[in-house]
Amino acid sequence: MKRICGVLALVLIVSGAAFAADTASIVYIEGDVTMNGSPAAVGDEVQPGALLTTAKDSVCQVVFNQKNIVHMAAGTTLRFDSKTLSRGATLQKGAVAMVLRRLVASPDDQVRFAITTSTAVAGVRGTCFFIAVEDDNHTYICACNGLIHLEGAGGAFTQNLASSHHAELRVTRSDSGISVNAAPLEYHNDGDVEAIAARIGETIDWTKIDH
């Protein structure tokens, strides 16, 4: 797998500052990208429920509410929540990096963003993270700058991940169950994350945990 490129069920819940509306558009495309099965272009509006796919050697960046950015690596399929973009998205395959700084408040007044894959639940507090679905049985997760609470489907395990400067895990599914192990920094680096943040006029303070 290439750097920042593209299963296990993961739900990542991210906290940030509230905002009142959901507006999103594609701000960058490299290569071939489709939205709902049709060719996508820079400037296209992204509606709730939209299905975005990047081809081989292609990338796409979506900004919503001005201060949240989703970077889709090559070979990624991502579907946004059908009701509101700020609620979250389903990562079907591939990899995404996100910097989230302005989210819509949930009914309990907590601002959360959820990314779902297929066999675990990860609650994330913080604004910067990376996930790669390596294959059907391995998912790589990095808390680039923030807090993550990871739970296996059905409560198979729980684990917390917190870092100001990258903390990584690999979740593995086998016949004996699901295991979680430390992993090295892979697929992305500081420069990648900083470049994504810069697209929305933000910087990453690697000296403290953002939450």
CORTARA-V199825 format. One record per residue. N is the residue number from 0. RES is the residue in three letters. D_CENTER is the distance of its C-alpha to the mean C-alpha in Angstrom with 1 decimal. Layout:
# CORTARA-V199825
n=N res=RES d_center=D_CENTER
n=N res=RES d_center=D_CENTER
This chain:
# CORTARA-V199825
n=0 res=MET d_center=16.9
n=1 res=LYS d_center=16.7
n=2 res=ARG d_center=14.8
n=3 res=ILE d_center=11.3
n=4 res=CYS d_center=12.1
n=5 res=GLY d_center=11.8
n=6 res=VAL d_center=14.4
n=7 res=LEU d_center=14.0
n=8 res=ALA d_center=13.0
n=9 res=LEU d_center=10.3
n=10 res=VAL d_center=9.7
n=11 res=LEU d_center=7.7
n=12 res=ILE d_center=9.9
n=13 res=VAL d_center=9.7
n=14 res=SER d_center=13.1
n=15 res=GLY d_center=14.4
n=16 res=ALA d_center=17.3
n=17 res=ALA d_center=18.4
n=18 res=PHE d_center=19.1
n=19 res=ALA d_center=21.4
n=20 res=ALA d_center=20.2
n=21 res=ASP d_center=17.5
n=22 res=THR d_center=17.9
n=23 res=ALA d_center=15.6
n=24 res=SER d_center=16.5
n=25 res=ILE d_center=15.8
n=26 res=VAL d_center=16.7
n=27 res=TYR d_center=16.6
n=28 res=ILE d_center=17.4
n=29 res=GLU d_center=18.8
n=30 res=GLY d_center=20.5
n=31 res=ASP d_center=20.3
n=32 res=VAL d_center=17.7
n=33 res=THR d_center=18.5
n=34 res=MET d_center=17.7
n=35 res=ASN d_center=19.3
n=36 res=GLY d_center=21.3
n=37 res=SER d_center=22.8
n=38 res=PRO d_center=22.4
n=39 res=ALA d_center=20.1
n=40 res=ALA d_center=21.1
n=41 res=VAL d_center=20.2
n=42 res=GLY d_center=21.0
n=43 res=ASP d_center=20.3
n=44 res=GLU d_center=19.3
n=45 res=VAL d_center=16.3
n=46 res=GLN d_center=17.5
n=47 res=PRO d_center=16.1
n=48 res=GLY d_center=16.0
n=49 res=ALA d_center=15.5
n=50 res=LEU d_center=14.7
n=51 res=LEU d_center=13.5
n=52 res=THR d_center=14.4
n=53 res=THR d_center=14.7
n=54 res=ALA d_center=17.9
n=55 res=LYS d_center=18.9
n=56 res=ASP d_center=18.9
n=57 res=SER d_center=17.0
n=58 res=VAL d_center=14.0
n=59 res=CYS d_center=12.9
n=60 res=GLN d_center=11.6
n=61 res=VAL d_center=11.5
n=62 res=VAL d_center=12.6
n=63 res=PHE d_center=13.4
n=64 res=ASN d_center=15.9
n=65 res=GLN d_center=16.6
n=66 res=LYS d_center=14.6
n=67 res=ASN d_center=10.9
n=68 res=ILE d_center=9.3
n=69 res=VAL d_center=6.7
n=70 res=HIS d_center=7.9
n=71 res=MET d_center=8.5
n=72 res=ALA d_center=10.6
n=73 res=ALA d_center=13.9
n=74 res=GLY d_center=14.5
n=75 res=THR d_center=11.3
n=76 res=THR d_center=11.7
n=77 res=LEU d_center=9.5
n=78 res=ARG d_center=11.5
n=79 res=PHE d_center=11.1
n=80 res=ASP d_center=13.1
n=81 res=SER d_center=16.8
n=82 res=LYS d_center=18.0
n=83 res=THR d_center=15.8
n=84 res=LEU d_center=12.7
n=85 res=SER d_center=12.2
n=86 res=ARG d_center=12.3
n=87 res=GLY d_center=9.0
n=88 res=ALA d_center=8.3
n=89 res=THR d_center=9.3
n=90 res=LEU d_center=8.0
n=91 res=GLN d_center=11.6
n=92 res=LYS d_center=11.6
n=93 res=GLY d_center=10.5
n=94 res=ALA d_center=7.6
n=95 res=VAL d_center=4.7
n=96 res=ALA d_center=4.9
n=97 res=MET d_center=4.9
n=98 res=VAL d_center=8.3
n=99 res=LEU d_center=9.4
n=100 res=ARG d_center=13.1
n=101 res=ARG d_center=14.7
n=102 res=LEU d_center=13.9
n=103 res=VAL d_center=16.4
n=104 res=ALA d_center=18.3
n=105 res=SER d_center=18.5
n=106 res=PRO d_center=22.2
n=107 res=ASP d_center=22.5
n=108 res=ASP d_center=21.7
n=109 res=GLN d_center=18.5
n=110 res=VAL d_center=15.5
n=111 res=ARG d_center=12.5
n=112 res=PHE d_center=9.2
n=113 res=ALA d_center=8.5
n=114 res=ILE d_center=6.2
n=115 res=THR d_center=9.2
n=116 res=THR d_center=10.4
n=117 res=SER d_center=14.2
n=118 res=THR d_center=16.0
n=119 res=ALA d_center=14.5
n=120 res=VAL d_center=13.3
n=121 res=ALA d_center=11.2
n=122 res=GLY d_center=11.8
n=123 res=VAL d_center=10.1
n=124 res=ARG d_center=12.3
n=125 res=GLY d_center=11.7
n=126 res=THR d_center=9.9
n=127 res=CYS d_center=8.4
n=128 res=PHE d_center=6.2
n=129 res=PHE d_center=5.6
n=130 res=ILE d_center=5.9
n=131 res=ALA d_center=8.8
n=132 res=VAL d_center=11.0
n=133 res=GLU d_center=14.3
n=134 res=ASP d_center=16.6
n=135 res=ASP d_center=17.5
n=136 res=ASN d_center=18.3
n=137 res=HIS d_center=16.0
n=138 res=THR d_center=12.4
n=139 res=TYR d_center=11.5
n=140 res=ILE d_center=9.4
n=141 res=CYS d_center=9.8
n=142 res=ALA d_center=10.3
n=143 res=CYS d_center=11.0
n=144 res=ASN d_center=12.7
n=145 res=GLY d_center=12.6
n=146 res=LEU d_center=13.4
n=147 res=ILE d_center=12.0
n=148 res=HIS d_center=14.4
n=149 res=LEU d_center=14.1
n=150 res=GLU d_center=16.6
n=151 res=GLY d_center=17.9
n=152 res=ALA d_center=18.8
n=153 res=GLY d_center=22.2
n=154 res=GLY d_center=22.0
n=155 res=ALA d_center=22.5
n=156 res=PHE d_center=21.2
n=157 res=THR d_center=19.6
n=158 res=GLN d_center=18.3
n=159 res=ASN d_center=17.1
n=160 res=LEU d_center=15.2
n=161 res=ALA d_center=15.9
n=162 res=SER d_center=16.2
n=163 res=SER d_center=17.1
n=164 res=HIS d_center=16.7
n=165 res=HIS d_center=14.4
n=166 res=ALA d_center=14.9
n=167 res=GLU d_center=14.0
n=168 res=LEU d_center=14.7
n=169 res=ARG d_center=15.2
n=170 res=VAL d_center=15.7
n=171 res=THR d_center=18.6
n=172 res=ARG d_center=20.4
n=173 res=SER d_center=24.1
n=174 res=ASP d_center=27.3
n=175 res=SER d_center=27.8
n=176 res=GLY d_center=24.5
n=177 res=ILE d_center=21.2
n=178 res=SER d_center=21.1
n=179 res=VAL d_center=18.8
n=180 res=ASN d_center=19.8
n=181 res=ALA d_center=19.1
n=182 res=ALA d_center=17.8
n=183 res=PRO d_center=18.4
n=184 res=LEU d_center=16.1
n=185 res=GLU d_center=15.2
n=186 res=TYR d_center=13.7
n=187 res=HIS d_center=13.0
n=188 res=ASN d_center=15.2
n=189 res=ASP d_center=16.1
n=190 res=GLY d_center=17.2
n=191 res=ASP d_center=14.0
n=192 res=VAL d_center=12.0
n=193 res=GLU d_center=15.1
n=194 res=ALA d_center=15.5
n=195 res=ILE d_center=12.2
n=196 res=ALA d_center=13.2
n=197 res=ALA d_center=16.7
n=198 res=ARG d_center=15.9
n=199 res=ILE d_center=15.7
n=200 res=GLY d_center=18.6
n=201 res=GLU d_center=16.9
n=202 res=THR d_center=17.5
n=203 res=ILE d_center=16.2
n=204 res=ASP d_center=18.9
n=205 res=TRP d_center=18.7
n=206 res=THR d_center=21.7
n=207 res=LYS d_center=20.2
n=208 res=ILE d_center=17.3
n=209 res=ASP d_center=15.6
n=210 res=HIS d_center=15.5
